[in-house]
Structure formats: C-alpha cells, structure tokens
Amino acid sequence: MPSLPSSLPRVCVALGFASADELMAAAEYEFKDGNKFLEFRLDYLGRPATGIEAIRRLVKKYSDLQILATCRARSNGGHFKGSLDAQIAVLTDAAGAGAFLIDLEIESAGRAKDKVAMLRSKRPLIVSYHNFTNTPALEPILRRLQRVPADAYKIVTTARKPNDQLRLSRFLSEHSGKTPLVAFCMSEAGLASRILSPSLGCIYTYASPAANEGTAPGQISARQMRSLYRCDKLTRHSRLYGIIADPVSHTKSPVIHNRAFQARRLDAVYLPFLVPSNYLGEWMKVASGMGMCGFSVTIPHKQRILRYLDVVEPLAKRIGAVNTVWRRGGKWRGTNTDAEGVMEPLSRHLRLPHASVLVAGYGGGARAAAIALSDAGARITVTGRDLRSAAALARAAKGESVSLAEAERQHFDALIHATPVGMFPHADRTLFSNRIPARVVLDMVYNPRETVLLAHARQQGCTPIYGSEMLLAQAARQFEIWTGESAPRSVMQTALETLAD
C-alpha cells in the first residue's frame, strides 16, 4: 500500500479553476515559481474529467511535481454535484493519472469505507473535516476521522475569536507527533494558524496561487507564505510577534517587521491578529498561551490595553495609550512609540518649540502626538467630531479645543490627522474637504499612501508628511525594544516603498 513521503513541501498551493486550460496555466506558473506541491480542486471544473488529463500531462512533463487531487461534494462545501460513486470514480481516475495524494471529506469517506480502502490502495489518502461556521471541540473530530483508515487527517475549522487559534495550537502540540495531521483555522481571524501550523507539527499548510483569491477564506499566496512569513523555516522555537487590530487586513506592519527580522537573521515572525474590541482580555491570555514575545497595538485597542499590562512606561501612562507591548520577566510591559513616530518626521519640517499644531482626533495616536508635542513646547489645539472628547485631550495636552468648522478658519504651523477617516477601504473620505488650515500636514493614515487629505494639502501648496514616515519611525523603535538590536531602517524603508509601488 502506498504511503506518504517522509517529507512534503510545507506549502500546498490550492488551485480551483473553471476550465482545464486555466488550471494547467496556473499549475505551470506556480511550478516555475518554485511551488512543487499543488492541490487540484477537480470539483471546480465544469467537467472534472478534463482535470484528469491535465494531471496526466503535467506529471509527465514535470517529474518532481506532486499533485493532491480533491473533488469536494457540493453538500460538503465543494462544487461537485455528482453521486458518491461518481466522486470516488473521479478521484480513482486522478490517482491513475498520476496524482500522488488524494483528499476525501469524512462525510463521503464514512459512507463508502470499502471503496475508500480500494482508493487508498492506489495512493495515500487524507480524510478531511471542514467547518465553515466555527471551531468546535477538536478531539471528537479527530476520533471521528480516525474511524476511516487513512494516511493523514485534515481538520479545518473557522476562527471566530482569538482563543480558537490557541485551542488549535494546544491540540497540535498533543497530537501532531502521533498522527500525521493538517490543521488550521480559516477566516482572517485564523491566518496565523495557517502560517504556524507546519511549525507546530502539521505535515503541510495551504496557500492560494498568485493568479486568484484561492479556494477558502483566509488563504494568502504561496509567495507570501514562503518569502514574507518564511513558513518553511519556522519551528516551535521561533519567536512570535504580531499586531492586534480590528480591522487588520490593511496593515503593512508584517512586511516591515518580517523584512527587518530577515535582514538581522533572527528566527522570528510577525503576524497579523484580528482581535475585536470585546475579545481584548481573551487575546492577552492567548498571547501568553502561544508564547508571544511582543506585539504592536493599533485601532481600537491602544487605550483599553493599559488595563491588561503589568508595567506601563511613564510617557505611555501620561498619554493614556500603548502601541507596543512585550514580555519580559514574566510580565507584560507597554510603551508608546507613536510619540517618536510623530516627532521624528515633523521635526524635519518645523521647529517644534512654540509651533502651533492642530491635532485632529482624540484616540491613542492623537493622544501620543498631542502630549509629546506639548512636552516639546508646541502649542496644541485639538479638534474632532466629538467636542467633549477633543476638549478632554486638549486639557491633558495643556491646549485648547475647537470645532472642525472653527479649525478650518484658523491657521496653524502643522496639522496632524489622527483618525481612521480616509483609511482603506473608505479612502475617498476626509475631515478637511475645503481649506487645509496648516502649512505642514501629517496624516497618520498610511493605507492608501496618498490620502484625500494629503492630495488636498499638496494642491493647496502645503508640505505633506505621509503616514508611512511615521509608521517607519515608530516601527524602528518597536524593533529595537523587542530585539535589543538596531533597526535596519534602509530595509524597512525599502519594504514600505515596495508596498507603495
């Protein structure tokens, strides 16, 4: 009976296309890009039989190509509309054509054990479980799968909260050395589990091709998996860092920090974690349970995070917001590098003592800017849609507050925009749609790079400071706090510029 190879590539690229020609073209592209382990989702094809011929031609052309054949039934989250017998026939033909591995969902495998045994006699078999709703208890799922003899078992659930990834991590620690497993969580909230699962003992994980969005929620491209997150290099001992936010898909921080880790040859990875505001307390337990070394904090957590930290540095305490957390001596510590992120680029364009600065916003970034600039001798005015919140920040920064309408009628040396207005995906918005009331404008929003506010500022002859400049300055300081090494700023700058292009 065939068995699994002793080692597989850590990343399997899932290909799901409506035509065999598209499937062939994508497979050739991915193979030439260094991806030699590909899943063919035959159920995506209008006629699955056309995929059999594609398998035959490709394995003949590329002797080291490894193809996993899947034909998922429509009732189990796939697209195949035929009978169970027809489904197994497609997979049997795929095995005969040269697919080296077969995936069959438990709902089908459990109903035809004799035929599944025959299929397994031809090629190694994975029996899989998928849950597109949540992450239930994992032990009963594994026991259910193991009732069908197979060479490996796959458990794919959907992450709805931070603890789902911790539960999966602990499950893998218990079982991955005993049973060949593929296990991770789908959805944006489960992305870290996709990246980390091979380092926790899974035989491989899945990625999307460069050409389309993939076959399941939360997939990222194989190139990101291998190059950005170095999925094939990570181990249980790799240091874990990340960013918590809601939303988090817009963040550029993983590119900046992972390139910096690579430049300094550090065994570390920086991951995005979707953490809704009502799960922040749970996240702190997850971070401890996963052995996180540190993480960045952004909207909407910068102020609420303080209550969960053991030690908060004095400036961050005065600001009332933290954007950088790390663990040392068993204690969670927090500081605020946003202040440096604002001061560094702004000081290149104006002398801060006695400068008049308008701060738009009253959240964590706004507080960091207002208080740090006040400490530097600037005269602070705060504005925003909520006048009460603006007034509270103005008092803390020893300044004054005005309405947005009043602010537009005045003139300041600098405007610092510190709200999410204009951030992707709502990039067409701005708080200042008419006159820009300052000669220098710093927009903390960095996605998109050229916000509507900065475009208006440029048109009116103002000096724009991109959010990416602040992002780079505060990220460099974060890197130094976490690693104790100097930040490779040129590498981080190049990473940002590449993203902008």
C-alpha positions as CSV (number, residue, x, y, z in Angstrom):
1,M,0.0,0.0,0.0
2,P,1.4,3.4,-0.9
3,S,2.4,5.7,2.0
4,L,3.1,9.4,2.5
5,P,6.6,10.6,1.6
6,S,8.9,11.1,4.6
7,S,8.8,14.8,3.9
8,L,6.5,17.1,1.9
9,P,6.9,20.7,0.9
10,R,5.4,22.7,3.7
11,V,3.1,24.7,1.4
12,C,0.5,23.2,-0.9
13,V,-1.0,25.7,-3.4
14,A,-4.7,25.2,-3.9
15,L,-5.8,25.6,-7.5
16,G,-9.5,25.9,-8.2
17,F,-10.5,27.0,-11.8
18,A,-13.5,26.5,-14.0
19,S,-11.5,25.3,-17.0
20,A,-8.7,22.8,-17.5
21,D,-6.8,25.3,-19.6
22,E,-6.8,27.8,-16.7
23,L,-5.8,25.0,-14.3
24,M,-2.9,23.9,-16.5
25,A,-1.7,27.5,-16.9
26,A,-1.8,28.2,-13.2
27,A,-0.1,24.9,-12.3
28,E,2.7,25.7,-14.7
29,Y,3.1,29.2,-13.3
30,E,3.2,28.0,-9.7
31,F,5.6,25.2,-10.5
32,K,8.0,27.6,-12.2
33,D,7.7,29.9,-9.2
34,G,9.1,27.1,-7.0
35,N,5.9,25.5,-5.8
36,K,6.1,21.8,-6.5
37,F,3.1,20.7,-4.3
38,L,-0.2,21.6,-5.8
39,E,-3.8,20.8,-5.0
40,F,-6.1,20.3,-8.0
41,R,-9.7,21.1,-7.0
42,L,-11.3,19.0,-9.7
43,D,-14.8,19.9,-8.4
44,Y,-14.3,23.5,-9.6
45,L,-14.1,22.2,-13.2
46,G,-17.3,22.2,-15.3
47,R,-16.2,18.6,-16.3
48,P,-13.9,17.1,-13.7
49,A,-12.7,14.5,-16.3
50,T,-10.8,17.3,-18.1
51,G,-8.7,17.7,-15.0
52,I,-7.6,14.1,-15.2
53,E,-6.0,14.7,-18.5
54,A,-4.3,17.8,-17.1
55,I,-2.8,15.8,-14.2
56,R,-1.5,13.2,-16.7
57,R,0.1,15.7,-18.9
58,L,1.7,17.7,-16.1
59,V,3.2,14.8,-14.1
60,K,4.7,13.5,-17.4
61,K,6.2,16.9,-18.1
62,Y,7.4,17.7,-14.6
63,S,8.7,14.5,-12.8
64,D,9.1,16.3,-9.4
65,L,5.6,17.8,-9.4
66,Q,3.4,16.5,-6.6
67,I,-0.4,16.8,-7.2
68,L,-3.0,16.4,-4.5
69,A,-6.4,15.6,-6.1
70,T,-9.6,16.8,-4.4
71,C,-13.2,16.6,-5.7
72,R,-15.3,18.1,-2.8
73,A,-19.0,17.4,-2.9
74,R,-21.3,20.4,-3.0
75,S,-23.1,19.3,0.2
76,N,-19.7,19.4,2.0
77,G,-18.6,22.9,0.9
78,G,-17.3,22.0,-2.6
79,H,-18.8,22.2,-6.1
80,F,-19.2,18.6,-7.3
81,K,-22.8,17.8,-7.9
82,G,-22.5,14.1,-8.8
83,S,-23.1,11.0,-6.8
84,L,-20.8,9.5,-4.2
85,D,-19.8,6.7,-6.6
86,A,-19.1,9.4,-9.3
87,Q,-17.0,11.4,-6.8
88,I,-14.9,8.3,-5.9
89,A,-14.5,7.4,-9.6
90,V,-13.1,10.9,-10.3
91,L,-10.5,10.5,-7.5
92,T,-9.7,7.0,-8.6
93,D,-9.0,8.3,-12.2
94,A,-6.9,11.1,-10.7
95,A,-4.8,8.5,-8.9
96,G,-4.4,6.5,-12.1
97,A,-3.3,9.7,-14.0
98,G,-0.5,10.4,-11.5
99,A,-1.9,12.4,-8.6
100,F,0.3,11.2,-5.7
101,L,-2.2,12.1,-2.9
102,I,-6.0,12.1,-2.5
103,D,-8.2,14.1,-0.2
104,L,-11.7,12.9,0.6
105,E,-14.0,14.6,3.1
106,I,-15.3,12.5,6.0
107,E,-18.9,12.8,5.0
108,S,-18.2,10.9,1.8
109,A,-15.4,8.6,3.2
110,G,-17.6,7.5,6.1
111,R,-20.3,6.2,3.7
112,A,-18.1,4.1,1.5
113,K,-15.3,2.6,3.5
114,D,-14.8,-0.4,1.2
115,K,-14.4,1.8,-1.9
116,V,-12.3,4.2,0.1
117,A,-10.0,1.3,1.1
118,M,-9.6,0.5,-2.6
119,L,-8.8,4.1,-3.4
120,R,-6.2,4.1,-0.6
121,S,-4.6,1.0,-2.1
122,K,-3.7,3.1,-5.1
123,R,-2.5,6.4,-3.5
124,P,-2.0,7.8,0.0
125,L,-5.3,9.2,1.4
126,I,-6.2,12.2,3.5
127,V,-9.6,12.1,5.2
128,S,-10.7,15.7,5.9
129,Y,-13.2,17.6,8.0
130,H,-14.3,21.2,7.3
131,N,-16.4,23.5,9.4
132,F,-17.2,26.9,7.8
133,T,-19.1,28.2,10.9
134,N,-16.8,27.9,14.0
135,T,-14.2,25.9,15.8
136,P,-15.9,23.1,17.9
137,A,-14.1,20.7,20.2
138,L,-11.3,19.2,18.2
139,E,-10.7,15.8,20.0
140,P,-14.1,14.4,18.9
141,I,-13.4,15.4,15.3
142,L,-10.2,13.5,15.3
143,R,-11.8,10.4,16.7
144,R,-14.5,10.6,14.1
145,L,-11.9,10.9,11.3
146,Q,-9.8,8.0,12.6
147,R,-12.8,5.6,12.2
148,V,-11.8,5.7,8.5
149,P,-8.2,4.3,8.0
150,A,-6.1,6.9,6.2
151,D,-2.5,8.1,5.8
152,A,-3.3,11.6,7.3
153,Y,-6.2,13.5,8.6
154,K,-7.2,17.1,8.0
155,I,-9.1,19.3,10.3
156,V,-10.1,22.8,9.0
157,T,-12.4,25.0,11.1
158,T,-13.3,28.7,11.1
159,A,-11.8,31.0,13.7
160,R,-14.4,33.4,15.4
161,K,-12.3,34.5,18.3
162,P,-8.7,34.6,19.4
163,N,-8.9,31.6,21.6
164,D,-9.7,29.3,18.6
165,Q,-6.1,29.6,17.5
166,L,-4.8,28.8,20.9
167,R,-7.0,25.7,21.2
168,L,-5.8,24.5,17.8
169,S,-2.1,25.1,18.9
170,R,-2.6,23.1,22.0
171,F,-4.4,20.3,20.1
172,L,-1.4,20.1,17.7
173,S,1.1,20.0,20.5
174,E,-0.8,17.0,21.8
175,H,-1.4,15.1,18.6
176,S,0.9,16.1,15.7
177,G,3.8,13.8,16.7
178,K,1.4,10.8,16.9
179,T,-0.8,11.3,13.9
180,P,0.0,12.9,10.5
181,L,-2.2,16.0,10.6
182,V,-3.1,19.0,8.6
183,A,-5.0,21.5,10.8
184,F,-5.6,25.2,10.8
185,C,-8.4,27.8,11.1
186,M,-10.0,29.6,8.1
187,S,-11.0,33.3,8.0
188,E,-9.0,36.4,8.6
189,A,-9.0,35.6,12.3
190,G,-7.3,32.3,11.6
191,L,-4.5,33.5,9.4
192,A,-1.8,33.0,12.0
193,S,-2.8,29.3,12.4
194,R,-2.3,28.8,8.6
195,I,1.2,30.2,8.8
196,L,2.3,28.5,12.0
197,S,0.7,25.0,11.6
198,P,3.7,23.4,10.0
199,S,6.0,24.7,12.7
200,L,3.6,23.0,15.2
201,G,3.9,19.6,13.6
202,C,1.5,19.6,10.7
203,I,2.7,17.9,7.5
204,Y,1.8,21.0,5.4
205,T,-0.5,24.0,5.0
206,Y,-2.4,25.6,2.2
207,A,-1.8,28.8,0.2
208,S,-3.5,30.5,-2.8
209,P,-1.9,30.9,-6.2
210,A,-0.7,34.2,-7.4
211,A,-3.4,34.3,-10.0
212,N,-6.6,34.3,-7.9
213,E,-8.0,34.5,-4.4
214,G,-7.8,30.9,-3.5
215,T,-10.3,28.2,-2.6
216,A,-11.0,29.0,1.1
217,P,-11.4,32.1,3.4
218,G,-8.2,33.5,4.7
219,Q,-5.8,31.9,2.2
220,I,-2.7,34.0,1.3
221,S,-0.4,33.5,-1.6
222,A,2.3,30.9,-1.6
223,R,4.8,33.7,-2.2
224,Q,3.7,35.4,0.9
225,M,3.9,32.2,2.9
226,R,7.4,31.4,1.8
227,S,9.0,34.8,1.3
228,L,7.3,37.1,3.8
229,Y,6.4,34.7,6.6
230,R,9.1,32.1,5.9
231,C,6.6,29.4,6.7
232,D,9.1,26.7,5.6
233,K,11.7,27.9,8.1
234,L,9.7,28.4,11.3
235,T,10.0,26.0,14.2
236,R,8.4,25.7,17.6
237,H,11.2,27.8,18.9
238,S,10.8,30.7,16.6
239,R,10.0,34.0,18.4
240,L,6.4,35.2,17.8
241,Y,5.5,38.8,17.3
242,G,2.5,40.4,15.7
243,I,-0.1,43.2,15.5
244,I,-3.6,43.3,17.0
245,A,-6.3,45.4,15.4
246,D,-9.8,45.4,14.1
247,P,-9.7,45.6,11.1
248,V,-6.2,44.2,10.5
249,S,-6.2,43.3,6.8
250,H,-4.9,46.8,5.8
251,T,-1.8,46.7,7.9
252,K,1.6,46.9,6.4
253,S,3.5,46.1,9.6
254,P,4.1,42.4,8.8
255,V,6.1,43.4,5.7
256,I,8.1,46.0,7.6
257,H,9.0,43.8,10.6
258,N,9.4,40.5,8.8
259,R,11.9,42.1,6.3
260,A,13.7,43.5,9.3
261,F,13.9,40.1,11.1
262,Q,15.2,38.6,7.9
263,A,17.8,41.3,7.5
264,R,19.1,40.7,11.0
265,R,18.9,36.9,10.5
266,L,16.6,36.5,13.5
267,D,14.5,33.4,14.0
268,A,11.3,35.4,14.4
269,V,8.0,36.1,12.6
270,Y,5.5,38.9,12.8
271,L,1.8,38.0,12.2
272,P,-1.5,39.9,11.9
273,F,-4.1,39.0,14.5
274,L,-7.8,40.2,14.1
275,V,-8.9,41.0,17.7
276,P,-12.4,42.6,18.1
277,S,-12.6,45.0,21.0
278,N,-14.7,42.7,23.1
279,Y,-12.0,40.0,22.9
280,L,-9.0,42.0,24.1
281,G,-8.9,40.3,27.5
282,E,-9.1,36.9,25.9
283,W,-6.3,37.9,23.5
284,M,-3.9,38.6,26.4
285,K,-4.5,35.0,27.6
286,V,-3.9,33.7,24.1
287,A,-0.7,35.8,23.7
288,S,0.6,34.2,26.9
289,G,-0.5,30.7,25.9
290,M,1.1,31.0,22.5
291,G,4.3,32.3,23.9
292,M,4.2,35.6,22.2
293,C,7.3,37.8,22.7
294,G,5.6,41.1,21.8
295,F,3.1,42.8,19.6
296,S,2.0,46.1,18.1
297,V,-1.3,47.6,19.2
298,T,-3.5,49.7,17.0
299,I,-7.1,50.7,16.5
300,P,-9.2,50.1,18.5
301,H,-7.1,48.8,21.4
302,K,-4.4,51.5,22.2
303,Q,-6.2,52.8,25.3
304,R,-8.0,49.7,26.6
305,I,-4.8,47.6,26.5
306,L,-3.4,49.5,29.5
307,R,-5.7,47.7,32.0
308,Y,-4.2,44.3,31.0
309,L,-0.5,45.3,31.3
310,D,1.7,44.7,34.3
311,V,4.1,47.6,33.6
312,V,3.4,50.8,31.6
313,E,6.2,53.2,30.9
314,P,5.7,56.8,32.2
315,L,5.2,58.6,28.9
316,A,2.7,55.9,27.7
317,K,0.9,56.3,31.0
318,R,0.6,60.0,30.6
319,I,-0.5,59.6,27.0
320,G,-3.0,57.0,28.2
321,A,-2.3,54.8,25.2
322,V,0.1,52.0,24.3
323,N,1.1,50.8,20.8
324,T,4.0,48.5,21.8
325,V,3.8,45.5,24.1
326,W,6.5,43.0,25.1
327,R,7.0,40.3,27.7
328,R,10.0,40.3,30.0
329,G,10.5,38.6,33.3
330,G,7.0,37.0,33.0
331,K,5.4,40.4,32.9
332,W,3.6,42.2,30.0
333,R,5.1,45.7,29.5
334,G,3.8,48.6,27.4
335,T,5.2,51.8,25.9
336,N,4.2,54.2,23.2
337,T,6.5,54.7,20.1
338,D,3.8,56.7,18.3
339,A,5.2,59.8,20.0
340,E,8.6,59.2,18.4
341,G,6.9,58.4,15.2
342,V,5.3,61.8,15.1
343,M,8.2,63.8,16.4
344,E,10.9,62.5,14.1
345,P,9.3,63.4,10.7
346,L,7.6,66.6,12.0
347,S,10.9,68.0,13.4
348,R,12.4,67.8,9.9
349,H,9.9,70.4,8.7
350,L,9.4,72.9,11.5
351,R,10.9,74.0,14.8
352,L,8.6,72.5,17.5
353,P,9.1,74.9,20.4
354,H,6.3,77.5,20.1
355,A,4.9,75.9,16.9
356,S,1.1,75.9,16.6
357,V,-0.2,72.4,15.9
358,L,-3.7,71.3,15.2
359,V,-4.4,67.6,16.2
360,A,-7.5,66.1,14.6
361,G,-8.7,63.2,16.7
362,Y,-8.6,62.1,20.3
363,G,-7.7,58.4,20.2
364,G,-4.4,56.7,21.0
365,G,-2.4,58.2,18.1
366,A,-3.8,61.7,18.7
367,R,-3.0,61.5,22.4
368,A,0.6,60.4,21.7
369,A,1.0,63.3,19.2
370,A,-0.6,66.0,21.4
371,I,1.2,65.2,24.6
372,A,4.6,64.6,23.1
373,L,4.4,67.8,21.1
374,S,3.2,69.7,24.1
375,D,6.2,68.4,26.1
376,A,8.4,69.7,23.2
377,G,6.9,73.2,23.6
378,A,4.4,73.3,20.8
379,R,1.0,75.0,21.3
380,I,-1.7,72.4,20.9
381,T,-5.2,72.7,19.5
382,V,-7.5,69.7,19.3
383,T,-10.4,69.2,17.0
384,G,-12.8,66.4,16.0
385,R,-16.4,65.4,15.6
386,D,-16.9,64.8,19.3
387,L,-16.1,68.1,21.0
388,R,-16.2,66.7,24.5
389,S,-13.5,64.1,23.7
390,A,-11.5,66.8,21.9
391,A,-11.7,69.1,25.0
392,A,-10.6,66.3,27.3
393,L,-7.4,65.7,25.2
394,A,-6.8,69.4,24.9
395,R,-6.8,69.7,28.7
396,A,-4.3,66.8,29.0
397,A,-2.0,68.5,26.4
398,K,-2.4,71.9,28.1
399,G,-4.0,73.3,24.9
400,E,-7.4,74.3,23.6
401,S,-10.1,72.6,21.6
402,V,-12.2,73.9,18.6
403,S,-14.8,72.5,16.3
404,L,-13.9,71.3,12.8
405,A,-15.5,74.4,11.3
406,E,-13.6,76.7,13.6
407,A,-10.3,74.9,12.8
408,E,-10.7,75.4,9.1
409,R,-11.0,79.2,9.6
410,Q,-7.7,79.4,11.6
411,H,-4.1,78.8,10.5
412,F,-1.5,76.5,12.2
413,D,2.1,75.6,11.5
414,A,1.1,71.9,11.3
415,L,-1.9,69.7,11.1
416,I,-1.7,66.1,12.4
417,H,-4.6,63.9,11.3
418,A,-5.0,61.1,13.8
419,T,-8.4,59.5,12.9
420,P,-9.3,56.5,10.7
421,V,-11.1,58.8,8.3
422,G,-9.7,58.1,4.8
423,M,-8.3,54.7,5.7
424,F,-8.7,51.8,3.3
425,P,-11.4,50.7,2.3
426,H,-13.0,54.1,2.8
427,A,-10.2,56.0,1.0
428,D,-12.5,58.7,-0.5
429,R,-13.2,60.4,2.8
430,T,-11.6,63.3,4.6
431,L,-12.3,65.5,7.6
432,F,-11.0,68.6,5.7
433,S,-12.7,68.8,2.4
434,N,-12.2,72.5,1.9
435,R,-9.4,74.7,3.2
436,I,-6.4,73.0,4.8
437,P,-5.6,75.1,7.8
438,A,-1.8,74.4,8.1
439,R,1.4,74.6,6.1
440,V,2.6,71.2,7.1
441,V,0.2,68.2,7.1
442,L,1.0,64.8,8.7
443,D,-1.6,62.1,8.0
444,M,-1.3,59.1,10.3
445,V,-3.3,57.1,7.8
446,Y,-0.8,55.1,5.6
447,N,-3.1,53.0,3.5
448,P,-3.6,54.4,1.0
449,R,-0.3,56.3,0.9
450,E,-1.7,59.3,-0.9
451,T,-4.9,60.1,1.1
452,V,-7.5,62.6,0.0
453,L,-6.3,64.9,2.8
454,L,-2.7,64.8,1.6
455,A,-3.8,65.2,-2.0
456,H,-5.7,68.4,-1.0
457,A,-2.8,69.6,1.0
458,R,-0.4,69.2,-1.9
459,Q,-2.9,71.0,-4.2
460,Q,-3.0,73.9,-1.7
461,G,0.8,74.2,-1.5
462,C,1.2,72.6,1.9
463,T,4.0,70.2,2.8
464,P,2.7,66.6,3.1
465,I,4.1,64.1,5.5
466,Y,3.0,60.6,4.7
467,G,1.7,58.2,7.3
468,S,4.4,55.8,6.2
469,E,7.1,58.1,7.5
470,M,5.5,57.9,11.0
471,L,5.0,54.2,10.6
472,L,8.6,53.6,9.8
473,A,9.9,55.7,12.7
474,Q,7.7,54.0,15.3
475,A,8.2,50.6,13.9
476,A,12.0,51.0,14.0
477,R,11.7,51.8,17.7
478,Q,9.5,48.8,18.3
479,F,12.0,46.5,16.6
480,E,14.8,47.8,18.9
481,I,12.7,47.4,22.0
482,W,11.8,43.8,21.1
483,T,15.1,42.6,19.8
484,G,17.8,44.7,21.5
485,E,19.3,45.3,18.1
486,S,19.5,48.4,15.9
487,A,16.7,48.5,13.4
488,P,17.7,48.0,9.7
489,R,16.0,51.2,8.6
490,S,17.0,51.1,5.0
491,V,15.5,47.6,4.7
492,M,12.3,48.7,6.4
493,Q,12.1,51.8,4.2
494,T,12.6,49.7,1.0
495,A,9.8,47.4,2.2
496,L,7.5,50.4,2.6
497,E,8.4,51.8,-0.8
498,T,7.8,48.4,-2.4
499,L,4.3,48.3,-0.9
500,A,3.6,51.8,-2.2
501,D,4.6,50.8,-5.7
